[in-house]
């Protein structure tokens, strides 16, 4: 399924948070084990990544990002939030997300609180589209979206997992963004969301010995990678991200090669290279934060966008195309944004 933003929605501002614990690749190298996946291109480690503190929750990190917005715009900046959406890579409680807690701790009383889980690495564009629909349906004034990637320091540093090639890739972080109806601010020109349910079963959590994630047992849960699954993910990812980005570009009447900026999720350097080559863009126009942050899953797109804005390289009126795919390829999304400046 594909759909465009209707009615118009704009990003007012966004902010991101990186936990204080900056972890070098050497940490994981010290635990590296012989593994038949060790040389796979999927697992070439970034120089650094950040890990959340042991007691730092999804809500904590989203609030850290949101506090930057209130520091920038004033303590009452979020008081008119009518829609709150949150996404946690690893919800602390299986039966709920962190949306209600975030609303309470920010002192907000939104009409709608929704925890959005299935968007995965493509959640930023997905949540923009959902926020537009909910604001229009409720006559709301402002939406706040919060995203947290909190699995790196919790899942991938376990003593049975940290020696695996996959462990060195993820990092932790969070993002928060405000959105309003209309074309003021930084208008979202279109969104594209596609669901591929047939690929969902290829994303698995495993342990040795095998158990369901809620069952007690000695095996530590991690992502179930095999060479066959990696081949499928590489093939799908190489195709899906350019597809949604090209479709979004066509909708707004611009050739992909003429985009000012292209920001994607960042699973590894191979995907980053293949995606920009598919759109015929130079590395300069495809910024990333991979070597500073690793794979941030859903937070990768807003983290890189925020870093680009802070760098001063983006000029008012330029087009930012964001695109990402999730999990083993069961979801992909893109959003085209005309960036005018923080409001």
Residue pairs with C-beta under 8 A, 6 or more apart in sequence:
1 193
1 194
1 195
2 192
2 193
2 194
2 247
3 129
3 191
3 192
3 193
4 190
4 191
4 192
4 251
5 128
5 129
5 132
5 188
5 189
5 190
5 191
5 335
6 132
6 136
7 132
7 136
7 181
7 182
8 132
8 181
8 182
8 183
8 187
8 188
9 128
9 131
9 132
9 135
9 179
9 180
9 181
9 182
9 187
9 188
10 179
10 180
10 181
10 182
10 183
10 184
10 185
10 186
10 187
10 188
11 128
11 177
11 178
11 179
11 185
11 186
11 188
11 337
12 142
12 177
12 178
12 179
12 180
12 185
12 186
12 342
12 343
13 69
13 72
13 73
13 177
13 178
13 342
13 343
14 69
14 175
14 176
14 177
14 178
14 302
14 305
14 306
14 309
15 65
15 66
15 68
15 69
15 72
15 175
15 176
15 177
15 306
16 65
16 68
16 173
16 174
16 175
16 176
16 299
16 302
16 303
16 306
16 307
17 61
17 64
17 65
17 68
17 173
17 174
17 175
18 50
18 172
18 173
18 293
18 303
19 50
19 51
19 52
19 53
19 56
19 61
19 153
19 172
19 173
20 50
20 53
21 50
21 51
21 52
21 53
21 153
22 48
22 49
22 50
23 48
23 49
23 50
23 51
23 171
24 47
24 48
25 45
25 46
25 47
25 48
25 168
28 45
28 162
28 163
28 167
28 168
29 45
29 168
31 162
31 163
31 167
32 38
32 163
32 165
33 163
33 164
35 163
35 164
35 165
36 227
37 43
37 164
37 165
37 166
37 225
37 227
37 230
38 165
40 165
40 227
40 230
41 234
41 268
41 270
42 165
42 166
42 169
42 225
42 230
42 233
42 234
42 267
42 268
42 270
43 165
43 166
43 168
43 169
43 268
44 268
44 269
44 270
45 168
45 169
45 294
46 168
46 169
46 171
46 290
46 291
46 292
46 293
46 294
46 295
47 291
47 292
48 171
48 291
48 292
48 293
48 294
49 152
49 168
49 169
49 170
49 171
49 172
49 293
49 294
50 152
50 171
50 172
50 173
50 293
50 294
51 152
51 153
51 157
51 171
51 172
52 61
52 150
52 152
52 153
52 154
52 172
53 153
54 153
56 150
57 92
57 98
57 150
58 86
58 88
58 89
58 90
58 91
58 92
58 97
58 98
58 148
58 150
58 174
59 98
59 101
59 102
59 105
59 148
61 148
61 150
61 172
61 173
61 174
62 86
62 98
62 102
62 146
62 147
62 148
62 174
62 176
63 102
63 105
63 106
64 174
65 146
65 174
65 175
65 176
66 78
66 102
66 106
66 144
66 146
66 176
68 176
69 77
69 78
69 176
69 178
70 77
70 78
72 342
77 178
78 106
78 108
78 142
78 144
78 178
79 107
79 108
80 141
80 142
81 106
81 108
81 110
81 141
81 142
81 143
81 144
81 178
82 110
82 111
82 112
82 135
82 138
82 140
82 141
82 142
82 143
83 110
83 111
83 112
83 114
83 131
83 134
83 135
83 138
83 140
83 142
83 143
83 144
84 99
84 102
84 103
84 108
84 110
84 112
84 113
84 114
84 143
84 144
84 145
84 146
85 99
85 114
85 115
85 116
85 127
85 130
85 131
85 134
85 143
85 144
85 145
85 146
86 97
86 98
86 99
86 102
86 113
86 114
86 115
86 116
86 145
86 146
86 147
86 148
87 97
87 115
87 116
87 117
87 119
87 123
87 127
87 145
87 146
87 147
87 148
87 298
88 97
88 98
88 115
88 117
88 148
88 150
89 148
89 149
89 150
89 151
89 297
89 298
90 150
90 151
90 154
90 155
91 97
91 98
91 115
91 117
92 98
94 214
96 115
97 115
97 116
97 117
98 115
98 146
98 148
99 113
99 114
99 115
100 113
102 146
103 109
103 110
103 113
108 144
110 144
111 138
111 140
112 134
112 138
112 140
114 130
114 134
116 123
116 126
116 127
116 130
118 326
118 331
119 125
119 126
119 127
119 298
119 326
119 331
119 333
120 297
120 298
120 326
120 327
120 330
120 331
121 265
121 267
121 297
121 298
121 300
121 324
121 325
121 326
121 327
122 193
122 265
122 298
122 323
122 324
122 325
122 326
122 331
122 332
122 333
123 147
123 298
123 326
124 145
124 147
124 175
124 177
124 298
124 301
124 302
124 322
124 324
124 333
124 335
125 191
125 192
125 193
125 301
125 322
125 323
125 324
125 333
125 334
125 335
126 193
126 331
126 333
127 145
127 147
128 145
128 179
128 188
128 191
128 335
129 191
129 193
129 333
129 335
131 143
131 145
131 179
132 179
132 181
132 188
132 191
134 140
134 143
135 141
135 142
135 143
135 179
135 180
135 181
136 181
140 181
141 180
142 178
142 179
142 180
143 178
143 179
143 180
144 176
144 177
144 178
144 179
145 176
145 177
145 179
146 174
146 175
146 176
147 174
147 175
147 176
147 298
147 299
147 302
148 173
148 174
148 299
149 170
149 171
149 172
149 173
149 174
149 296
149 297
149 298
149 299
149 300
150 172
150 174
151 170
151 172
151 297
152 170
152 171
152 172
152 294
153 172
155 161
155 170
155 221
155 222
156 162
156 166
156 167
156 168
156 169
156 170
156 222
157 167
158 220
158 222
159 220
160 207
160 208
160 219
160 220
160 222
161 167
161 220
161 222
164 222
166 222
166 223
166 225
167 222
168 294
169 267
169 268
169 294
169 295
170 294
170 295
170 296
170 297
171 293
171 294
171 295
171 296
172 296
173 293
173 296
173 299
173 303
174 299
175 299
175 302
175 303
175 306
177 302
179 188
184 343
185 340
185 343
186 337
186 338
186 339
186 340
186 341
186 343
187 337
187 338
188 335
188 336
188 337
189 248
189 251
189 252
189 319
189 336
189 337
189 338
190 248
190 251
190 252
190 335
190 336
191 248
191 333
191 334
191 335
191 336
192 244
192 247
192 248
192 251
192 333
192 334
192 335
193 244
193 331
193 332
193 333
194 240
194 243
194 244
194 331
194 332
194 333
195 330
195 331
196 236
196 240
196 329
196 330
196 331
196 332
197 330
198 330
199 232
199 236
199 327
199 328
199 329
199 330
200 327
200 328
200 330
202 229
202 232
202 233
202 327
202 328
202 329
202 330
203 223
203 327
203 328
203 330
204 223
204 224
205 213
205 221
205 222
205 223
205 224
206 221
206 222
206 223
206 224
207 217
207 219
207 220
207 221
207 222
208 219
209 217
209 218
209 219
210 219
211 217
211 219
213 221
229 328
232 328
232 329
233 328
233 329
234 270
234 271
236 325
236 328
236 329
237 267
237 271
237 325
237 329
238 271
238 274
238 275
238 278
240 325
240 329
240 332
241 264
241 265
241 271
241 275
241 278
241 323
241 324
241 325
241 332
241 334
242 256
242 275
242 278
242 279
242 323
243 332
244 323
244 325
244 332
244 333
244 334
245 256
245 262
245 264
245 275
245 279
245 321
245 323
245 334
246 256
246 279
247 334
248 321
248 323
248 334
248 335
248 336
249 255
249 256
249 259
249 321
249 336
251 336
252 319
252 336
254 319
256 279
256 280
256 281
256 321
257 279
257 280
257 281
259 279
259 281
259 285
259 319
259 321
260 285
260 314
260 315
260 318
260 319
260 320
261 285
261 286
261 287
261 308
261 314
261 318
261 319
261 320
261 321
262 275
262 276
262 279
262 281
262 285
262 286
262 320
262 321
262 323
263 286
263 287
263 288
263 301
263 304
263 305
263 308
263 320
263 321
263 322
263 323
264 271
264 272
264 275
264 286
264 288
264 300
264 301
264 322
264 323
264 324
265 295
265 296
265 297
265 298
265 300
265 301
265 324
265 325
266 272
266 288
266 289
266 290
266 293
266 294
266 295
266 296
266 300
266 304
267 295
268 290
268 295
269 290
272 286
272 288
272 290
275 286
275 323
276 282
276 283
276 285
276 286
287 304
287 307
287 308
288 300
288 304
289 296
289 300
289 303
289 304
289 307
293 300
293 303
296 303
298 324
300 324
301 322
301 324
305 320
305 322
308 314
308 320
309 339
309 342
314 320
314 339
316 339
316 340
316 341
317 338
317 339
317 340
318 338
318 339
319 336
319 337
319 338
319 339
320 336
320 337
320 338
320 339
321 334
321 335
321 336
321 337
322 334
322 335
322 336
322 337
323 332
323 333
323 334
323 335
324 332
324 333
324 334
325 331
325 332
326 332
326 333
